[in-house]
Amino acid sequence: MRIKLIDFRWFPLTIIIAYVPFHILEEALGNFPQWMSEHYNLPSPLSYPHWLINNSLFLLALLTGFYIYSRNREKNLIFGVGILFWGFINSMEHIVFSIADVKLSPGFFSSLLFLIIFIAGIAKLKQIGLLTIKSIFLSIVIALGYWVIPMILIVSLGSWIKQMFP
């Protein structure tokens, strides 16, 4: 199927679908909590329930962004494109660490899917004339929000979650 025939809304939605369950499952099978502990110098690996709660906060941010985008797809396009950039950032984490470690990180293969969806979505926007410097900048800001807001919640709730799920 040619990219011309695909409605743009499918690109951010596909990022979310690739995230849950595929990316999270691949990370889980590769013991991502242990990998994360080693790469981000955490005092100890998160329990799987704690890690899944953290992932649910990222999912909530993405679903909120998709909802905002869906309410008015023209006016709120940057929220949909921000999801693409979130996927790109996530893919870069896995790709860069895999190269640096000379070993595939947990989630590497699904991160390649994020990258493909990102490239195809950006190509679609360019094709339909909606890719501008301003929209790219604002979409990156939104994507950073999809990272920062959950991270603030993760850090704020971390001790409590760790007590609940040691």
N, C-alpha and C positions, 0 to 999 in steps of 0.2 A: 504494500500500500504506500502510495506516495504521501509525503509529509503535507502536501497541499490539501489533501482531503481530510486531514485530522484537525478537529476543533482544538484550539489551544488549551481549553480547560482540562483535556485529558493528560497533558504533560504534568502539571502539579499534582493531579490526582494519582497519576502513575508513580510519582515519587513517594507519595504516602503509602500506596499499595506495596511498593517495593520495600519500604521501610518496615511495615508490619504486614505479614509475618516474616518475609524473606531475609531482610538484613538482620533483624533481631535474632532470628533462628540461627543464621550463620554465625553471628557473634557468640551466641550461647553455646553452640557446638564447639567453637574454638576457645571457650573459656575466656571471653572478653573481660570479665571482672579481674581476672588474674593479670591479663595483658595490660589492662588500664592501670592497675596498681603498679606494675613495673615501669610503665612508660610515663606516668604522671606522678611518680613518687608518693603514692598514697601509703599511709601507715600500714594498711592491710587491705586485702581485696574485699570488695563489697559482696554481701550475700546476693544470691540470685534474686530473691524477692526485692531487696533494696535496689539492685540494678534495674529490675523491671519497672519499679515505681519511678525511678529516674527517667527511664525511657518513655513511660506514660506521660510525663510532664512535657517532654519534647513532642510527643504525639498530640497532646492537647494544644500546644502552641501552633503546630502545623494545621490541625483541624480548625482552630479558631481563625487562622489566616485564610484557609480555604473557604470558610463560611463567609468571611468579610469579602473576599474576592467574588464569591458566587452571588452575593447580594446585588452587585453591580459590576459585571465583568469588565466593562470599559473603564469606569471611573476608578475601580479598585484593582486594576491590572497588576500594580506593583506587589500586591499581596500574593498573587498567584506566581508571579515571576520570582518573588522572594523565596518561595518554596523550592523553585529550581536552583537558586543560588545556595540555599541551605543544603540541598542534595550535593551540589558541587563541593561545598566546604567539607561535608562529611566524606565524600569520596577522596578528596585531597588528603585528609587525615590518614586514611587507610593506605593510599598509594604512596605517600611520602614516607610513612613509617615502614612500609614494606620494602621500599628501596633502601632506606637508611639501615634497616635491620638485616637486609639481604635474606628476608624470610617473610612469607605472606602473613599479614595481620588477620585476626579473626574479623570477617566482614569484608575482606578484600574483593571477592567476586561480585557480591551485590553492590559494592561501591562502584565497580565498573558499570553496572547497570544504571546507577545514579548519574554517572558521567555521560553515558549515552543518551539518557533522557534529557539531561541538561543541554547537551549539544543540539539535539533534535528540537527541543523547545525554543532555544535561542534562534536556531535557523528558521523555525516557523515564524517567530516574531519579526525577524528581519525580512522574511518573505512577504509578510502582510503589512510591512511598514510601521510596525509599532515598537521597534527597537531604537531608542534614543539614548544619548548620554545621560540625560536627566532620569529616564526610567530605569536605566541600569544602576545609576547611583542610588536612587531611592529604593530599588529592589534589594540592593546589597545592604542598605541600612535595615530594611525589614528582615532580611535573612539573618543579620546579626542579632536582631531582636528575637528571632526564633531560637537563637542559641542563648543569648544573655538572660532573658526572662526565666526560662527553665533552670539555668545555672544558678541564678539568684535563689530560686525556690529550693533547688537541690541542696545548696549550701545552707540555707536557712533551716530546712527541715532535716538535714542529714543526721544530726545527733539523735533526734527523735526517732527517725526511721531505723537507725542503727540499733537503738534500744528495742524497737519492736521486732526487728528482723536481724539479729546479730550474725 
